Amino acid sequence: MPTIEHSATLPAPPERVFALLEKVEDFADYSDLITEIESLGDDRYRWHVHAVGMDWTFEVQVTEKSPPSRLAWESIDGVRNQGRYELEAVDEGTAVSLIVDYQIRNRLVAKAVNRAARPLVAKVSAQILERVETRL
């Protein structure tokens, strides 16, 4: 599985940053590529993403909530992925790292997505963290 990482430092304590990141359904407000996130209950969500000229839908289950340092998930169906946010207090506020592993079984689609995935995830992550920072 390819791994993509993105990080940033936000000017707030980890508890405040985590409080916004754990509201997964709000991520649709944080990125132009996420068209909708439906809460399915029990920390399950259906994501609707428009990227690489295609619409993607997948369900994820939050697998770990360890405030204020870690929020992890994995896909249940759709695009196979797992990821986590790791938060660490630093002098400037909070260092936030996003780590995402994904797998696409269709070789033709995977080739296109792999080429675009790093800049795409970096863009989405940057948008999310910029908009979280604005809400802080």
Disulfide bonds with the S-S distance in Angstrom:
none
